[in-house]
Amino acid sequence: MSDQSRQERPLRVVAFHMFPLAYRITAEWIERHGHRLALLVTTPGPSTRRNLVYQELIAQLPARQDVLITTRMQRLADHVRAAEPDLIVAFTFPYRIPAAVREIPRLGAVNLHPTPLPRYRGPNPWRIIFDGSPTVGATLHWMDDDFDTGRILSLHEHPVPMDAEPDVVYDVWAGTMAAAMEEGIARALAGEPGRAQDPAQASYGARFEEHDRWLDWSLPSDILKRRVTAFAMLRQHTLAMVDDTVSTVLQLQRVDVGSDRAVAGTVLDRTGDELTIAAADGAVRVTIARADNDGHA
C-alpha cells in the first residue's frame, strides 16, 4: 500500500483524553478527514490528584461513542486491541501509555503536548503562561517510554496577546494545538520519523504549589497579569495581601496611573471591591473578595 493510499483510507482512531478541549480538537480532526473514533479512553486521574473534568468530556460525546473510563493502565491492551486501531492519539492524558498498547496500532501512537517541546515538558503546561513566556505553542510527537520526549513531528507557536483574558489565550493556544495536530499527524501517516528533541533545551512544567497562588506586588504588572490568567484558566484564583488582609484576586488589569513613586502594594484607589494597587512598574486594577485564613473567599 502506498503512503498516499494509506493516508486517504479512513482510519480507526483510539484517543486518550481527559480535558474537553483536547477531545474537541481531536474529534474535529477526525471528522474533517472522514476517520472514525473507534474508542475514547479517559480517566479521573491518579488517586492522589483526582480531576472530575473528564465528566465534562463524557457529556459532550455522541450517544453511540464507545468510551473506556479507567485508571488501570495494565488492563488497557485488551480493550485497545479490540478496537482494532490504525492510530493512537493522546492529548491531556495523565498516565504513561504502556509500550504494549503503543505497539497495537499499525501506524503507531502520537501525543500532542500543549507547549513548544522540549520546553515545559510535564503535567503543567499552564506554567508557560504563569512564567510570562512571550509565546504559547503545541507539539505533536511520537510517543516513547517517557512523558513528552518523543521525536517531534510538528511544532507551532503563537505570541501571547498583551493583557489577554483566559478565553482569548485559550483561543490562540487552541489554534496552535489544532495546527500541530493537522500537520503532525499528516507526517506520521506518511511514515516520517520526526526530529529528535534537544535535551539541552528542555524544561519542566511542574505542578503549581500553594505558594504559587500568592501574588507579589513587587513584580512587574505584566507578570502579575499572567499569573492571575494562568490560575483562571484552571478555574482557580490567586491570593494577595491587601491592606494586611488576605484577599482573593478575581480579576486583574494593568493600568497607567502614574504610580512610579508609590511603594509596591500600596492601595492607590478603592471603589468597593475594585482597587488600584501599585506594582513594580506602574499599577494594576484588581477585583477582590476577602478570604479567610485558609485562602478561601
Secondary structure as GFF3:
##gff-version 3
##sequence-region A 1 297
A	DSSP	alpha_helix	3	8	.	.	.	ID=ss1
A	DSSP	beta_strand	12	17	.	.	.	ID=ss2
A	DSSP	alpha_helix	20	33	.	.	.	ID=ss3
A	DSSP	beta_strand	36	42	.	.	.	ID=ss4
A	DSSP	three_ten_helix	47	49	.	.	.	ID=ss5
A	DSSP	alpha_helix	53	59	.	.	.	ID=ss6
A	DSSP	beta_strand	67	69	.	.	.	ID=ss7
A	DSSP	three_ten_helix	73	75	.	.	.	ID=ss8
A	DSSP	alpha_helix	76	82	.	.	.	ID=ss9
A	DSSP	beta_strand	87	91	.	.	.	ID=ss10
A	DSSP	alpha_helix	99	102	.	.	.	ID=ss11
A	DSSP	beta_strand	109	113	.	.	.	ID=ss12
A	DSSP	alpha_helix	127	130	.	.	.	ID=ss13
A	DSSP	beta_strand	135	142	.	.	.	ID=ss14
A	DSSP	beta_strand	152	159	.	.	.	ID=ss15
A	DSSP	alpha_helix	166	189	.	.	.	ID=ss16
A	DSSP	three_ten_helix	199	201	.	.	.	ID=ss17
A	DSSP	three_ten_helix	210	213	.	.	.	ID=ss18
A	DSSP	alpha_helix	221	233	.	.	.	ID=ss19
A	DSSP	beta_strand	238	242	.	.	.	ID=ss20
A	DSSP	beta_strand	245	255	.	.	.	ID=ss21
A	DSSP	beta_strand	267	271	.	.	.	ID=ss22
A	DSSP	beta_strand	274	279	.	.	.	ID=ss23
A	DSSP	beta_strand	282	290	.	.	.	ID=ss24
###
